[in-house]
Amino acid sequence: MKKILHILGGLDRGGAESFLMNMFRNIDHSIYKFGVVTFMQPLDGDKFVFEDELREMGIKLYRVEDTRFKNPRKFEADIAKIVKDGGYDIVHSHIDFMSALSLTGAKKGGAKVRIAHSHSTNNSKINSKKMQLISAVLRKKLNGVATERVACGQAAGEFLFGKKQRFTVVPNGIELEKFRFNSNTRHKMREQCGFDDDAIILLHIGRLEAVKNQERLIDIFGDYSRKHKNAYLIIIGDGSLKKAIEDKIAGERLGEKVLLMPSQSGIERYYMMADIFLLPSLFEGVPNVGIEAQASGMKCLFSDKVPAETKLIDSTEFIPLDGDWLSAIKPVEDRGAAIKDPRMKEFDVKNTVKKLEAIYDK
C-alpha cells in the first residue's frame, strides 16, 4: 500500500477540491492510503464541506497554521513533520507557486516522490513587479524540488512550470454518466423551482470572487432580460463578494429574475434544468464546471480567457469579455448528443484515475 499526502488550501467546493473528490471516490483505497493537509479556514463554520465524506473514506485529515508568508520555514517544517510521522511515500501539492514550500517540507520529511499540480493559468495575487519576482523565484525552487509535474491542461502547466519544463496533463475527470441530460429531471426541477417549460434559464456556477467576474455576468443578463421577459439567471456559489453581488442585483432591479444560491451537492440537476451556461472568467485552468456543463449537452459561453482546450463539443463558444454575448445566447436542440462526443471520454474520471495511478506507481 502506498501512502499519499495531498496538500491544498481547504476542502470547500472549488476546482482543485472537486478534482480531488472525484478521484477519491473512484480510486482503490485498498491500494492507496491518503492523507490531506489544509491550512485555510472553512467558508462556513469550523468544518469544511467535504470533511465528513473524507473521514468516512478513512482519509486522515491534518490542518496546519497558514504561515506561508510570515514564516515560510515554519510552514515547511510543519509539512515535514506530518510527512515523517505519517510515513508518506508520495506528496501531491495543489497550491500553485506555494507548492515550492510544501514540497520542500515534503523532501525534508523524507518523501521520495513530490508532485506539483497546476490547476490554473494565472494568479490574481501576481499583480505587481515584486510579486512577479517572488513568483519567478518560487517557480525555480518548485521545479528544483518537484520530482513530478502535473497540470489540468497545457496552458496551466506552462503558467506554473514554464514553457520549457516537461509536465503531464491529467484532465479534471468527472463522472460523465451523472451529467447526462435527462428530460424528466429537467421537468421536475423546473416544476420544483417554479419555472415554466418555456422559460429561458441561464446558469453560472463558481466562487463569488473577482476572477469569476460575476459583475460582468449580471450586466450581460440584464441586457438579455430586457429583451426576453421569460429569461432568468441562476448563480450558484459562495465567496467574499456575495454582498457586493447581491447589491449589484438589487441595483439593476433584477431581484425577481436572478436567483443566488449557495454551493451544494446534486449540482447536475441544475445543468439539466438550465439552457445556457455562462462563464465570463478573467482566467481559468480547465474549469470543472465547464466540463460538467458540456457533458450535460447545454450551450456553453466562455470568455476568451478560458483555455481553448476546454472546448469539448461543437456548440461551445468563446467570447471576448466586452464582446457580443447576447446574440450567442441560444439554446441547443439536441442535448443528448454531447455525451457521445469522443472528446468527452478524455474527461471520464476513470481515465483521470488511471493517469494518476500511473504516476503514483512509477
N, C-alpha and C positions, 0 to 999 in steps of 0.2 A: 504493500500500500504506500502510495506517495502522499506526502503531506505538503499541502499547498496553501500559502497565505496570500490573500488578496488585500490590497490597501487602496482605500478610496475615502473621499470626504465624509459621506454619510450614506444612509440606507433609506432615504425617501425616494419618491419616484423621480427619475431622470434618465438620461440616455445611458450612461455607464451603468447605473443601477439596474435598469431594465435588461441590459445586455447580460449582466451577471446573473440576475434572477432566472432568465430564460435558460442560461447554461446550467445553473444549479438544479433546475427542475428536470433536466434531460440527461445529465451525466450519471455514470455509475458510481455511487458513493461507497460501494464496497471495494473499489479500486483506488479512489482518490478521496483523501480526507482533507477537508477545508477548514480554514480559519479566515476571519475577516477583521481587519483593523479599520476603525473610523476615528476621526478627530474633530469633526464639526458637531454642532448641536442640532437635534431634531427640529423640524419646522414647527411641529405641534406637540407640546408636552415634553416628556422626558424619554420618549421611546420613538425610534424610527418606524416607519410604516412596515418595513419588511422584517423587523427583528423577530417577531414570534414565528413566522414561517421558517426563517433560517434556523432558529433553535430547534424547531420540530424536525428539521432535516439532520440534526446532530452537528451543525456547524458552530464552531467555537467563535464567540464574538469578543473583541477587545476594543476598548476606547482609550485613546491617549490624549494628552493635552496638546492643543494646537500651538506649538512653539516654532513653527517653520520659519517665521520671520524674526521674532525677537531672540530666539535661541536655537538655531538650526542643529547645533551639535547635540542638544538635549533630545530633539526630535529623532535624530539618527540613533542616539543611544537607547531611546525608548523602543524603537523598532528592533534594534539589535537584541535587546533583552527578550522580547517576545519570540523572535526567531530562534534564539538559542534555547530558551526554556521550553519552547514548544517543539523543538526538533524539526523545524520546517526545512524541507529539501529545496522547495521552489518558492520564490516570492514574486508575485504578479502585481505590479503597481499601476494605478489608473489615474494618477494625479498630475498629469501634464508635466511641466518642467520640474515640478517639485518631486517627481519620481527620482531625480538625481539624489535627493536627500534620503528618501525611503529605501532606495536600492543600495546606497552607501551603507545605511544601517543594516540592511539585509546581509551585505557582504561581511560586515563586522560580526554579525551574528552567526555566520557560518553557512549561509545559503549558497550553494554552488550554482544554481540556476536563478537568474534575476531578469525578469521580463518587464519591459516598459511598454505600456499600451497607450496609444494616442486615440482619443475619441473626438477631436475637434480640429478645425482648420484655422483657428485663431484663438486669442485670449484677450478679453476686454481690459485686463489689467496691464497689458503691454501698451501703454498709451503715452509713454514718454521715452526720451533718449536713455534715461537712467534705467528704466525697466527693460528696454531693448538690450542694453549692455548686460544687465543681470541675466536675462534670458539666454543670451549668447554664451555666457559663462556656464550656466546650468546645462545648456544643450551639450556643450563639450564634456562636462562632467558626466552627464547622463549616458552619452554614447560610449564613454570610457568604462562605466561600471555595469551597464546592462549587458547580459550575455545573449539576450534575445530582444528583438524589437518587433512590435505588433501594432497594427493600425486598423481602424474600421474602414478605411479607404485610402486610395493613393494620395489624395491631397492632404489628408490628416497625417499620414506618415511623413510626408515631405515637410509639413509645418513643424512637427516636433523634432524630427531627427535630422532634417536637412536633405536636400535633393541627391546628395552623393552617398548617403547611407543606405544600406540594404535593410529591408524590413519585410515582414509577412503580412499580407492583408487577410484579416479574419472578419468576414461580414457580420453585421449585427443581426444574427438569426432570430426569427420569430416562429411561432407555431402556426404555419400557414393555414392549415385547415380551420383553425379557430377564427380566422378573419374572413373566411369565405362568405360571400354575400348570401344572405338568407332573407327572402321577401317576407316570410312570416314574422321574423324578428323585427324587420323594418316596420311592418304594420302595427305590431304590438307596442313597440317603443313610441311610435308617433301617437298612438291612442293614449298611452300612459302619460305622455308629456303634453298632451293637448294640442297636437299639430294635425291639421288636415292632410289628407293624402296629396293635395296639390300644392302644399307649402314648399317653398324652396329653402332648404336649410343649409347654411354654411357652417363649417366646423373648423375649430382651431384647438389643438392640444399642445400645451407647452408651459414651461415655468413662466411665471409672471415676472419676468426680468427684462432689462433693456434689450438684450441680444435677440429676444424673440419678437420684438418690435410690434407689440400689440396696439400701440398708438396708431401706427400706420394701418393696421388691420381694421380698426374701428373706423378710420377715415374712409377706407375702401368700402366697408359695409354701409356706412352712412350714405355714400353716394349711390350705391346699388339699391338700397332700400327705398330711397326716394322715388325710384323709377319702378320698383317692384314691391307693391304693397303686401304681397304674400311671402316676403323674404324674412328670414330670421337668422341670427348668429348665435352659436353656442361656443363658449370659451371654457375649456376645462384645464385647470392648473392652479398651483399655489405659488406664492412668492412675495418678495418685498414690495412689489409695485401694485398689489391688489387695490389699495385705497386710491392710488392715482388712476387706475383703470376704471374703478367704479365712478370716480369723479368725471372722467372723460366720457363715459357712457351717459351719465346724467346731464353733463353739459351739452352733449349733442342731442339730447332728448330722445334717446334710444332705449330707455328703460324697459319699454314693453316689447322691444324687438331683440334685445340681447340678453342671453341667459349666461351668467357667470357662475361656474360650478367648480367645486374643489376636485383635486385629483382623487381618483377612485379606481377600484377594480372593475372588471367587466366592461372595459372601455370599448371592446369590439362591438357592442350593441349600438354605440353612438356613431361609429363609422357606417353601420348598416342603415341607421335612421337618416343620416345626412346625405346631401347630394354633392357638395363641393368641399374640398379640404384646402385651406389656405395656410401658407407658412411664409410670411414676409420677413424672415430672419435676416439679421445683419451678417451672420456667419453660422455655419453648422459643420459637423463632421459628415457622417451619413446618418441622418436622423431616423431613429426607430419609428417615430410617428409617421414619417414619410413612407417607410416600407409598409407599415401596417395599413395605412390609408390606401396605398396602391393594391395591396393584397385583397382589400375589400372591393376593388374594382371601381372606386369612386373617382371622379375628376379631381386631379390634384394640381394646384397652382403654387409653385415655389418661387421665392425670389431668386434672382440670378447669382446670389451669394451662396446658395446651396450648391454643393458639388454636382457636376453633370452626371457623375456615376450613380447618383441617387435615382435617376430615371430608370424605371423598370417596365413601364407599359406605355403604349403609344400616345394615350390621351394626356399624359402628364406634360405640363408646360412650365418653363422658367421665364419670369417676367422681371424687368428692372424695377427697383423699388419705386421709382417715380413714373413707371410705365403704365400702360393701359390694362388694368386688371379687370375692369368692368366687362369688356367685350369677351373676355375669356371665361367668364362665369356662366358655363353652360353644362348642365348635367349630361352624363353619357347614357346611352340607351341600354347597352348590354353590360351589366355589372358582373356577370358570371364569367366573362372571357378572361379577365386579368389573371386569375389563379392558374390558368392553363398555360400562360406565357412561360416559355422555358427559362427566361431571365429570372423569374421569381424563385426558381429552385435553389439558386445560389444562396438565397437568404432563408432557406429552411434551417431551423435551429439544429437539426440533426447534422447538417453539413458543418455548421459552426462548431459543434461539439467534437466532430471528427478532427477538424483542423487544430483545435486546442489540445486534444489528446495527443496528436502527433508532436506538438511542441513539448508537452509535458513528458512524453515518453522518450524523446530523442536522447 
